[in-house]
Amino acid sequence: MSYAEQRQIGRGRIRFPDISPRAYEHPADRGALVALRAIPGFDAVLKALSGAIGERSIRLLYLATSIRVSPRQYPELHRLIEECATTLDVQPIPELYIEQSPVPNAMTIGLDKPIIVISTGMLQLLDEEGLRFTIGHEMGHVLSGHAVYRTMLLQLIGIAQSIQWMPIGVWGLRAIIVALNEWYRKSELSCDRAGLLCVQDPAATLRVHASLAGALNPDEMDVAGFLDQARDYQSSGDVRDSVLKLLQVWGQTHPMAALRAAELQKWAAGTEYQDILAGNYPRRSGDKDAPFSEDVKAAAASYQESFKTSSDPLFKVVGKVGGVMGGVGGLAANRVRDWWQAGRNEPPSAEDANES
């Protein structure tokens, strides 16, 4: 059997042996996690919660209140999760539970052995390929190790709500919650890519995002119009609208549907996705040799590109101010350097420093 044949699964889909999460993770996701870990007290809170929560409590809760997917219960979903695990080479396969809720939702929680939970509202909303994308998305959370931070976020939100009357200490928790929400929004972009790698059909992913946004029959909607909404949202208005946009994502764990759709379609049309399909992707076996500094550099480059290409008015203002201040700072630094190299006895005057 050839290598290409070994990489095929179900209906001609390609599998990705030993794929590293670095292959699909959004640079901003990895960068936000780096920043998150730098928050004072974050590691201490994580260790405390890890010791207090435990796997048994989470698993027992869902065993008692939800339906565990198996060959006998939801056999089609059982087939889908096995195929997604094979596609991304995830072992052991996480348990999948279906919970009764009209709200379309899916999540991955747990510490050492995370589980995937999908609501009945999500099952009723999506077709088979949409569910494949959703399960693949959650499998991406498993492979990237996101579940522990998601579990931490849920627990911290509960703790903060229970001690809101306490003025001391709660603000520290809220700072970590805000940072976790910012990271989690970025991690959703990463795992949308993992879901695409499982379904291998950009149109199917777009239908999921449209359905989450309110399309009752996404096959009859204007796909280009839905993506235009993301462009209009990002470019319309003035700085006041930019501030309103920041307020809208406050406390949100997921990016807005139209923006998620546009971000994923952009990645699907790029070279990274095509390279992965061709078998050119980083392997888990090489993760230990990957320099950590690359994550930081990639995140910085991602944010810089966002500022350069964004049509958001606030981004433009910040970019112009940053450019002006950078130019002034560079001129002043050059004057100081020239003075130092010339061995002058007196530091440069303010007039000298401001000369161009």
Buried (B, 14 or more C-beta within 10 A) or exposed (E): EEEEEEBEBEEEBBBBBEBBBBBBBBBBBBBBBBBBEEBEEBEEBBEEBBEEBEBEEBBEEBEEEBBBBEEEEBEEBBBBBBBBBBBBBBEEBBBBBBBEBEEBBBBBBBBEEBBBBBBBBBBEBBEEBBBBBBBBBBBBBBBBEBBBBBBBBBBBBEBBEEEEEEEEEBEBBBBBBEBBBBBBBBBBBBBBBBBBBBBBBBEBBBBBBBBBBEBEEBEEBEBEEBBEBBEEBBEEBEBEBBEEBEEEBEEEBBBBBBBBBBBBBEBBEEEBBEEBBEEEBBBBEEEEEEEEEEBBEBBEEBBEEEEEEBEBBBBBEBBEEEEEEEEEEEBBEEBBEEBEEEEEEEEBEEEBBEEE
